[in-house]
Structure formats: structure tokens, C-alpha cells
Amino acid sequence: MTDVTPATPEWNIAQLERHLSDGAVFTAHWTVNLQDQGESAGCYGSIGFTVAEDPENFIPYEDLTKETVVGWVQDAMGEEQVAGIATALAAQIEQKLHPTNAQGIPWNN
């Protein structure tokens, strides 16, 4: 019996929007991709942040990392939405691997 580890979605940040005055990030544009069994699925979106008034936890723009900002995005979405994205991507791949629908017109086949 072969152990099959479920594929893990890969989160990335495509772009950040920030205030030039203080470098505070107010919007992150994100992507999520999932690859499994030779197929892939992805989605993207944007999420806004409220500029924190906590100077002790402020991270200057130039010191931000992908991991930090992905954490912000996922925290802002909440566990349920993050899990829902993973489920939807897995369903897209399942549909590619085992289609239940088709497209076309019969006279062009």
C-alpha cells in the first residue's frame, strides 16, 4: 500500500499596496495554486488591511517576508475561508481527473 499525501496549496503574494508616507501595507493581492496528479488549479484575490496603530508590532515594508504577508492574508480570511479555498481547488482538480461534464457541439467533433 502506498501512502498518498494530499497536495498542499501554495500561497503567494502577487503585489502589495502601501502608503508611501510610512510604508504601511493596506492591500495584498494573493494567489493560491494546487498541483496534484499532474493537474493544477489556482485562484487569486485581494484583501485589505486596517493599518495597525500598534507601533511595537509594525514591520517596515522593506523587512516584510512572503511568509509574514501570507500569514496576514490567511488570518484576515479566517480558517474557514482558507480551508474552503483548498477544498475548491481540490474539487477543480478532481473534475479534471474524473470529469462529469463536457463541452462542445456535436457537429464540430
Residue pairs with C-beta under 8 A, 6 or more apart in sequence:
6 36
6 90
7 34
7 35
7 36
7 90
7 93
8 34
9 32
9 33
9 34
9 85
9 86
9 89
10 32
10 33
10 34
10 35
11 30
11 31
11 32
11 70
11 73
11 74
12 30
12 31
12 32
12 33
12 66
12 70
13 28
13 29
13 30
13 31
13 66
13 69
13 70
13 73
14 29
14 30
14 31
14 44
15 28
15 29
16 25
16 27
16 28
16 29
16 61
16 64
16 69
17 25
17 26
17 27
17 28
17 29
18 24
18 25
18 26
18 61
19 26
19 51
23 60
23 61
23 62
24 51
24 52
24 58
24 61
25 49
25 61
25 64
25 69
25 72
26 48
26 49
26 51
27 46
27 47
27 48
27 49
28 46
28 47
28 49
28 69
28 72
28 73
29 44
29 45
29 46
30 44
30 45
30 46
30 47
30 70
30 73
31 42
31 43
31 44
32 42
32 43
32 44
32 85
32 86
32 89
33 40
33 41
33 42
33 89
34 40
34 41
34 42
34 86
34 89
34 90
34 92
34 93
36 90
36 93
37 93
37 97
39 93
39 96
39 97
40 93
41 89
41 90
41 92
41 93
41 96
42 89
43 85
43 88
43 89
47 73
47 76
47 77
49 72
49 76
52 58
59 68
74 82
77 85
95 101
